[in-house]
């Protein structure tokens, strides 16, 4: 049983004075009806009809996900939160700096911008973004940026911009990346707290 149909007759149309006019000009109340479908009942009925000895076999119409991607480590264990401790985040941030810019930085020098990560799309995604800062010097730049013997696909040219100018560029729309804007504001707050701004 997935739903119900109710024949309401003229009970509510008469009380609300909901009438229609016949071709003879006579006013008559609408004959009403309604139906209800139980969302939870649909799930239960689907499971009852579509299952095997291993459990639920979702239909494509109501399956929660069409594709599930699970990142695996070399030992084929599911990637767990072990990389999300502070050291792991800093190492990943340092690797990202190198891949994007060619600057090899010490992960131990990473500045933590905020205590917690933020959800990239609250309510829709479990991805969390963590913000780190690092001071770089020209001598940190590698002259040849290569991956496994080939040129890396990602590469950025760094330009020096004052923090206030960068924040103004966010307001004007010249910088329109949300993560960048959050990072810049967190950096400003960090510098204010350290009396360096």
N, C-alpha and C positions, 0 to 999 in steps of 0.2 A: 504494500500500500504506500504509494508515493505522494498522493494528494487527495483532496476532497473537492467536490462540487456541491454548492449549496443553492437550492432554489428558494429565493427570498420572496418571490411573488410580488405583490404590490404593497407589502407592509411598510417599507421605507419610502417608496416613491410617493405614496399617499401622504405620509407624515411630512415629507419635504415639499409636497405640492409639485412633484416632477411629472408633468403631463405632456402628452403629445396630441396633436390635432389630427383627427381622421379626415379622409377626403370629404366626408359628409359635414365636417366642421365640429364634430363632437370631441371634447377633451377626455382623454383616458390616461390613467396612470401607466407608467412603464412597468413591464414585468421584469424584475431584476433577478440576477443570479451572480454568484462569485465563485472563485476557486482558490485554493491554496496548495502550494507545493512545498513539501518539507525538505529543506536543503540537507539536513542531517540524514533524513530517510533515504535520499538519493544515494549518498555515500554507502550507507548500510546495505541497501538493496544491490548496489553495484558489486560490493564485496561478496555478497551472498551468491551472485550470479557468475562473477569472474574471479576465480581463485584456483590455485593448485596446491600441491602438497608443500610448497615453499612459502605460501602466503598469498597476498593480494596481487592480482594481475590487473593493473589499472587500464581503463579504456583511454584512448587518445583524447576523448572529449573532456575528461575530468582529471587526467594525470597531473600531479603537482608540477612536475618538470619533464620536459621532453628529452633533455640531455643533461647528464650530470658529469662534470669534469672533476676528477679526483687527482690532485698532484701527488705523485709517488716519488719516494726517494730511491736510491740505487738498490737498497735492500728490500724494496717493494713494500715497505711499511708506509702507512698514510702519513703525510707530512703533518706534524703536530705543532703545538704551540711552543715547542722548545726554542724556535728561532725568534720568538716574540719577547724574550727577555731583553733587558736593556742592551746587553752586549750584542745580541743577535741583530737587533734593530740598527745599532750603530754600524755594524759590519756591513749590513745590507745597504745602508745609506752611503757608506764610503764606496762600496762597489758601484752604486748608481752614479755617484759623482764621477768616478773614473770612466764608466761606460759612456756617460753623456758628454763629458768635457775633456777627458784625458788627464785630469789632475789626480795624482795618486796621493790620497790623504790618509792620515792616521785615524782609524776609527775611535781611538781612545780620546782624541781631541774634539769629538763631536759635542756640540752644545745641544742639550735637550730643550726644545721649545714647547713647553707644556708637559704636564704630567701624563696625560692620556692621549690616545689616538682619537680620531673622530671618524664616524661612519661616513663614507663617501656619498651614500644615498640612504639616509635614515629610513627605516621601514621597508626598504626594497633590496638592500644589499647588506651582507655581513662583512664587506671589505672595510678595514679600518686603515686610516692614513695617519702615520706618525711623522712629526716634523722635527728635523735636526738642522743645525747650522754648523758651518765650518769656515775658518779663515784659511784662505789659500794664498800662496806665494808663487811668483813666476817659476821658480826653480822646481816646483812640484809638477810642472807640466811635462808630460812625456812627449818627445819629439815625434816618435812614430807610434800611432795608436793602432794596434792590430789585435785582432782576437786570435783565432787559431790559424795564424798565417795569412789571414785575409783582412781587408779593411773592415772596420766595424761599421755597421749600418747606422748606428746612432752616433751623433757627434754634434756638439754645439760650440759656437764661438761665444766666449764670455765677454761681456762689455761691462764696464764699471759705471754704476748708476747710484747716486745718493739714495738712501732709504726713503726720504721724504718724496723725492722725485718719483721713485717706483710706486709709492702709495698713491700719489697724484695720478699716475698713469693707470692705476686700477680704477680710480674714480672716473677718469675721462673715458675709459674703455679701451685704451691702448694695450693694457694688460687685461685680458678677459678670462684668465684661467682661475677657477675658484680655489684650487689647492695653492697656487702661487700667492694669491691674495691673503689667504689664511696664514700661510707661512710668513709673509712679510709683516703682517700684523702681530703675529706671535713673536717675531724677532724684535719688533719695536717694543713690545711689552717686556720682553726679556732685558733689553738694554735699559729701559726705564728703571726696572727693579734693581739692576746692577749699577745704577747711576752713571751709565755710559752714553746716555742719549742726550 
